[in-house]
């Protein structure tokens, strides 16, 4: 009887653990003051603007520092690739850390991150038990696009980068800016790429082609365009085979559209 009770309790614990770590697909909203005294609402200030937020929940341990040291340069690269569209936050896994401790840890391991001293509620929501836990949330649909409890390691920058690229590259421009519709064809292209941009109302539009490193290789437009459809022809015969992005900035929004060149 005693052994049966132990087995029953073990089974309950395993079942509870399985339920808690089940894959969460929708982000949890929260509004919180960071340790730099700025206040951030995850949905209203970031995701509803079609941004991405990388969150590392940490304790002061070696593995947490290791993950942060990988995520920090990832965010630097993402800032070039997707200007103003990605964020990196580090949150204490428990609410008992002070901002002084969190800020010191952040300055050492992830200097380009935004630090929060409280993350216990979020850790529980995303199923984090062992630290660190890395969660990436994105867009106005409030998607969870990476969770290290279900998708891989906390510092797997390749998988995290791929998830973020997939989010931006499959997102239609119309979803980012209701004033603007975009198409590019043929894709893949050989020597020429046709770009069509439709505006519901006039707007200042900056459009350029960038490579995988975020370096601008062709300026396409930087004008105040009238409402209606505008067509552009981009010569690609001088480009090496590979992946490029059409980057569009309009109405305070930024988006990139992936195109492929194959000669």
C-alpha positions as CSV (number, residue, x, y, z in Angstrom):
1,X,0.0,0.0,0.0
2,X,2.8,2.4,0.9
3,X,4.6,1.7,-2.4
4,X,1.3,2.3,-4.3
5,X,1.0,5.7,-2.6
6,X,4.5,6.7,-3.6
7,X,3.8,5.6,-7.2
8,X,0.5,7.5,-7.2
9,X,2.1,10.7,-5.9
10,X,5.0,10.3,-8.4
11,X,2.4,9.9,-11.2
12,X,0.6,13.0,-10.1
13,X,3.8,15.0,-10.0
14,X,4.8,13.8,-13.5
15,X,1.4,14.6,-14.9
16,X,1.5,18.1,-13.3
17,X,4.9,18.7,-14.7
18,X,3.8,17.6,-18.2
19,X,0.8,19.9,-18.1
20,X,2.9,22.8,-16.9
21,X,5.5,22.4,-19.6
22,X,3.0,21.9,-22.4
23,X,3.7,24.1,-25.4
24,X,2.3,27.6,-25.0
25,X,1.5,29.3,-28.3
26,X,0.1,32.6,-27.2
27,X,2.2,35.2,-25.3
28,X,1.2,36.5,-21.9
29,X,0.7,40.3,-21.7
30,X,2.2,42.3,-18.8
31,X,3.1,45.9,-18.0
32,X,6.2,46.4,-15.9
33,X,8.8,49.0,-15.0
34,X,12.3,48.0,-16.1
35,X,15.3,48.7,-13.9
36,X,16.1,51.8,-16.0
37,X,12.7,53.3,-14.8
38,X,11.0,52.9,-18.2
39,X,7.6,51.2,-18.3
40,X,6.8,48.7,-20.9
41,X,3.5,47.0,-21.9
42,X,4.4,43.9,-23.9
43,X,1.4,44.0,-26.2
44,X,0.6,47.7,-26.6
45,X,4.1,49.0,-26.8
46,X,5.8,46.2,-28.8
47,X,3.9,43.2,-30.1
48,X,0.9,45.3,-31.5
49,X,3.5,47.2,-33.5
50,X,4.6,43.9,-35.1
51,X,7.8,43.8,-33.0
52,X,9.7,40.8,-31.7
53,X,10.7,40.4,-28.0
54,X,13.4,38.0,-26.9
55,X,13.1,37.3,-23.2
56,X,15.6,35.4,-21.1
57,X,14.5,34.4,-17.6
58,X,17.7,34.0,-15.5
59,X,19.2,33.4,-12.2
60,X,22.9,34.3,-11.4
61,X,24.3,31.0,-12.7
62,X,26.9,30.1,-15.2
63,X,24.5,28.6,-17.8
64,X,22.3,31.8,-17.6
65,X,25.3,34.0,-18.3
66,X,26.4,31.7,-21.1
67,X,23.0,32.0,-22.8
68,X,22.9,35.8,-22.3
69,X,26.4,36.1,-23.9
70,X,25.1,34.4,-27.0
71,X,21.8,36.3,-27.2
72,X,23.4,39.7,-26.8
73,X,25.3,39.7,-30.1
74,X,22.3,38.0,-31.7
75,X,20.3,41.1,-30.8
76,X,23.0,43.4,-32.2
77,X,22.8,41.7,-35.5
78,X,19.0,41.7,-35.5
79,X,19.0,45.4,-34.8
80,X,20.8,45.9,-38.1
81,X,18.7,43.4,-40.0
82,X,15.4,44.6,-38.6
83,X,15.9,48.1,-37.4
84,X,13.7,49.0,-34.5
85,X,11.7,45.8,-34.7
86,X,13.5,43.5,-32.2
87,X,14.0,43.8,-28.4
88,X,16.0,41.8,-25.9
89,X,14.9,41.6,-22.3
90,X,16.4,39.8,-19.3
91,X,14.0,39.1,-16.4
92,X,14.9,37.6,-13.0
93,X,13.3,34.2,-12.6
94,X,12.2,35.2,-9.1
95,X,10.8,38.4,-7.7
96,X,13.4,38.5,-4.9
97,X,16.3,40.0,-6.9
98,X,17.0,43.7,-6.6
99,X,17.4,46.0,-9.6
100,X,21.0,46.6,-8.4
101,X,21.7,42.8,-8.7
102,X,19.8,42.4,-12.0
103,X,21.4,45.5,-13.6
104,X,24.9,44.4,-12.6
105,X,24.3,41.0,-14.1
106,X,22.9,42.5,-17.2
107,X,25.8,44.9,-17.6
108,X,28.3,42.0,-17.4
109,X,26.5,39.5,-19.6
110,X,24.0,41.3,-21.8
111,X,24.8,45.0,-22.0
112,X,22.3,45.7,-24.8
113,X,19.4,44.1,-22.9
114,X,16.6,45.7,-21.0
115,X,16.6,44.4,-17.4
116,X,13.6,43.6,-15.2
117,X,13.8,42.4,-11.5
118,X,10.6,40.4,-11.6
119,X,9.7,37.5,-13.9
120,X,8.2,34.7,-11.7
121,X,4.7,34.9,-13.1
122,X,6.0,34.8,-16.7
123,X,8.4,31.9,-15.9
124,X,5.5,29.9,-14.6
125,X,3.3,30.7,-17.6
126,X,5.9,29.6,-20.1
127,X,6.8,26.4,-18.1
128,X,10.3,27.4,-17.0
129,X,11.8,25.2,-14.2
130,X,15.5,25.0,-14.8
131,X,17.1,28.3,-15.6
132,X,17.6,29.9,-18.0
133,X,14.5,29.9,-20.0
134,X,14.4,31.8,-23.3
135,X,11.1,32.7,-24.9
136,X,10.6,34.7,-28.1
137,X,7.2,36.4,-28.8
138,X,6.2,38.2,-31.9
139,X,3.6,40.3,-33.7
140,X,0.0,41.5,-33.2
141,X,-1.2,37.9,-33.1
142,X,0.9,37.6,-29.9
143,X,2.6,34.4,-31.1
144,X,5.2,32.4,-29.1
145,X,7.7,31.6,-31.9
146,X,10.4,30.0,-29.6
147,X,10.3,28.5,-26.2
148,X,13.4,26.7,-24.9
149,X,11.2,24.5,-22.8
150,X,9.8,22.9,-26.0
151,X,11.9,24.1,-29.0
152,X,15.5,23.9,-28.0
153,X,18.3,25.3,-25.9
154,X,18.1,28.7,-24.2
155,X,21.1,29.9,-26.1
156,X,20.4,28.3,-29.5
157,X,20.9,31.5,-31.5
158,X,20.6,29.7,-34.9
159,X,17.1,28.4,-34.1
160,X,16.0,31.7,-32.5
161,X,17.3,33.6,-35.5
162,X,15.5,31.3,-37.9
163,X,12.2,31.6,-36.0
164,X,12.5,35.5,-36.1
165,X,13.4,35.4,-39.8
166,X,10.5,33.2,-40.5
167,X,8.1,35.5,-38.6
168,X,9.2,38.6,-40.6
169,X,9.6,36.9,-43.9
170,X,6.1,35.3,-43.9
171,X,4.4,38.4,-42.6
172,X,2.6,40.4,-45.3
173,X,3.4,44.1,-45.4
174,X,-0.3,44.8,-45.1
175,X,-0.2,43.3,-41.7
176,X,2.4,45.8,-40.6
177,X,0.9,48.9,-42.1
178,X,-2.7,49.0,-43.3
179,X,-1.9,51.9,-45.6
180,X,0.5,49.8,-47.7
181,X,0.4,46.7,-49.8
182,X,3.5,45.2,-51.3
183,X,4.4,42.5,-53.9
184,X,7.6,41.5,-55.6
185,X,8.0,39.1,-58.6
186,X,9.3,36.9,-59.9
187,X,10.7,35.4,-56.7
188,X,13.2,33.8,-57.1
189,X,14.4,36.3,-59.7
190,X,17.2,36.1,-62.3
191,X,18.1,39.5,-63.7
192,X,15.2,41.8,-62.8
193,X,12.8,42.1,-59.9
194,X,9.4,43.9,-60.2
195,X,8.2,45.6,-57.1
196,X,4.6,47.0,-56.7
197,X,3.7,49.2,-53.8
198,X,0.1,50.3,-53.3
199,X,-0.8,53.2,-50.9
200,X,-4.2,54.0,-49.7
201,X,-3.0,57.5,-48.9
202,X,0.2,59.5,-49.7
203,X,3.1,58.7,-47.5
204,X,6.9,59.1,-47.2
205,X,8.4,55.8,-48.2
206,X,12.0,54.7,-47.9
207,X,12.6,51.4,-49.7
208,X,15.9,49.7,-50.2
209,X,17.5,46.3,-50.9
210,X,19.8,44.9,-48.2
211,X,21.8,41.7,-48.0
212,X,21.8,39.1,-45.2
213,X,24.1,41.3,-43.1
214,X,21.7,44.2,-43.3
215,X,24.0,46.2,-45.6
216,X,22.2,48.5,-48.1
217,X,23.1,47.5,-51.7
218,X,20.4,49.3,-53.6
219,X,18.4,52.4,-52.9
220,X,14.9,52.0,-54.4
221,X,12.9,54.9,-53.2
222,X,13.0,57.7,-50.6
223,X,10.2,59.9,-51.7
224,X,6.7,61.1,-50.6
225,X,4.6,58.8,-52.8
226,X,1.0,59.6,-53.7
227,X,-1.9,57.2,-53.1
228,X,-2.2,54.5,-55.7
229,X,0.1,51.8,-57.1
230,X,3.8,52.5,-57.8
231,X,5.9,50.2,-59.8
232,X,9.7,49.8,-59.6
233,X,12.1,47.7,-61.6
234,X,15.2,46.5,-59.8
235,X,18.2,45.2,-61.8
236,X,19.6,42.1,-60.1
237,X,22.0,40.8,-62.8
238,X,24.8,42.4,-60.8
239,X,24.0,40.5,-57.6
240,X,25.4,37.3,-56.4
241,X,23.1,34.3,-56.0
242,X,21.5,34.4,-52.5
243,X,18.9,35.8,-50.2
244,X,18.2,39.5,-50.0
245,X,15.5,41.7,-48.4
246,X,13.4,44.6,-49.6
247,X,13.3,46.9,-46.5
248,X,10.4,49.3,-46.3
249,X,10.0,52.2,-43.8
250,X,6.7,54.0,-44.0
251,X,4.4,55.6,-41.4
252,X,6.8,54.8,-38.5
253,X,6.7,51.1,-39.4
254,X,9.5,48.9,-40.8
255,X,9.3,45.6,-42.5
256,X,11.4,43.4,-44.7
257,X,10.4,41.1,-47.5
258,X,12.6,38.2,-48.5
259,X,13.6,37.7,-52.2
260,X,16.0,35.2,-53.7
261,X,18.4,35.8,-56.6
262,X,19.3,32.7,-58.7
263,X,21.1,33.2,-62.0
